[in-house]
Structure formats: C-alpha cells, structure tokens
C-alpha cells in the first residue's frame, strides 16, 4: 500500500472521531464543535497531501483512485448529515449532493465498462474545496442562519454545476 493511500485511510479514520465530536457538541459553538472543526480541517488537508504525494512520488494507484474520492464524499456527507439532523440544512440540499454523487459514480462505471476513464474535472475539485471550506465556516458559526444559507447555496450550486459538467462532457458514454 502506498503512502498516499495510507494518508487517505487516515482521512477515513477521522470520520467517526469527527462524528462523535459533532454529536458531543449538540450543534452549539462549544469546545466539542471546535474540536470537531479541527478534526474536519485535518481530514480535509489530508485530501491535498495524499494527492500531492501520489503525483510527486508516482504513487497513483487504482486503490487510491477508488478510495480518495470515496473518503471525500464520506467526510462531507457526514458533516452535512449532522447539519440536517440539527434542522439547519434542508434535506433537499443533501439529497441533491447524494444524487449527484451517485449519478457521477454511475456514469464513471458505465464509462469504465466501455474502456473509458473519466478523470476528475476541475469543477469537481472546486466543488469539493468550496464544500469543505464552507462546512468549516459553518462549524465556526454553527448558529448563524445566514452562514448556513450561504454555505448551502454554494454547495448546491457547485454540486449541480459540476454534476452537469460531467454529463455534458461524457454524455456519449451513455449512448455508445
């Protein structure tokens, strides 16, 4: 197993720790929320670090290509689920994110079955980064409705745009 993949596994291991801290915070701006934010930031930074290591040291692997985006999705969905549970994020917004993730994964599976690989697009990277940053801001100000609506808006817009881009650029995979 490569160093990059081990770092990605650390991100996955951070998720239950993050969730426990979020539950302990009960959605309030307290020490537990700040600890959860710290864990979320560390986990998010591993996304950048594992990618840099994989490219710089030629550690790109099939396992890493599978695990890295899965780890990102699990971390982000864990945070959004908590905000939904607390009634701060509308469930329809989380559903848009989940639908996009399943749809893009399905498109990639169809493409692979036809011998094509769909690489991560720039808009997908922007979506991931803006979502992670937005969720960090929201955890810093968990009681702010204004922050919640702005973060939800950014997440929904970048999610829809990047999902649309994947399908526009790769629609032929569905019909060939």
C-alpha positions, -999 to +999 in steps of 0.1 A: +000+000+000+013+034-009+020+063+015-007+083-003-033+056+002-023+053+039-029+090+043-063+086+026-071+058+051-063+083+079-090+106+065-115+078+066-104+070+102-110+107+112-147+104+102-160+085+133-140+108+155-154+138+138-189+125+141-185+117+178-173+153+185-202+167+164-227+147+185-210+158+217-213+195+206-251+191+202-248+218+174-236+245+197-205+267+195-185+250+222-153+231+228-166+200+211-176+219+180-142+235+178-125+201+183-148+187+155-138+216+133-101+208+140-106+172+130-125+181+099-098+206+089-071+179+094-091+154+075-097+179+047-060+187+045-051+150+040-070+152+007-045+177-006-015+160+010-023+125-004-028+139-039+005+158-038+023+127-026+006+104-051+016+127-081+051+137-069+062+102-060+043+083-087+021+066-062-011+069-082-029+035-078-063+020-086-069+017-049-062+053-044-083+064-073-112+045-056-106+054-020-097+091-023-130+104-038-149+080-015-132+094+016-140+129+005-177+121+000-180+103+033-164+132+052-185+158+035-217+138+038-210+132+075-209+169+081-240+177+060-259+149+077-252+165+111-265+199+100-296+182+085-301+163+118-300+196+137-325+211+112-300+236+099-295+222+064-326+213+043-327+176+034-334+185-002-299+201-004-283+169+010-304+149-015-290+170-044-255+162-032-262+125-029-279+123-062-250+140-080-225+116-063-245+085-073-251+098-108-214+107-115-203+073-100-228+055-122-215+074-153-180+065-144-189+029-140-206+028-174-175+045-190-152+020-174-173-008-187-167+006-222-130+010-217-130+048-209-119+065-178-135+098-167-109+118-148-119+142-121-128+176-136-118+210-124-154+218-114-155+187-092-123+198-074-138+233-070-170+217-056-150+196-031-128+225-020-157+250-017-178+225+002-151+216+027-143+253+032-180+262+036-186+235+061-156+247+081-170+282+082-204+268+092-188+248+121-171+280+132-205+298+133-230+269+138-259+290+150-258+315+121-287+311+097-271+335+072-239+314+071-260+282+068-279+295+038-248+309+021-229+276+026-260+255+015-263+277-016-226+274-025-228+236-020-259+232-041-247+255-070-212+239-072-227+204-069-252+209-097-227+227-120-200+200-116-225+172-120-239+188-151-204+193-165-196+156-160-227+146-180-223+172-207-186+162-213-193+125-212-228+120-224-216+098-253-207+071-227-244+067-221-254+061-257-225+043-274 
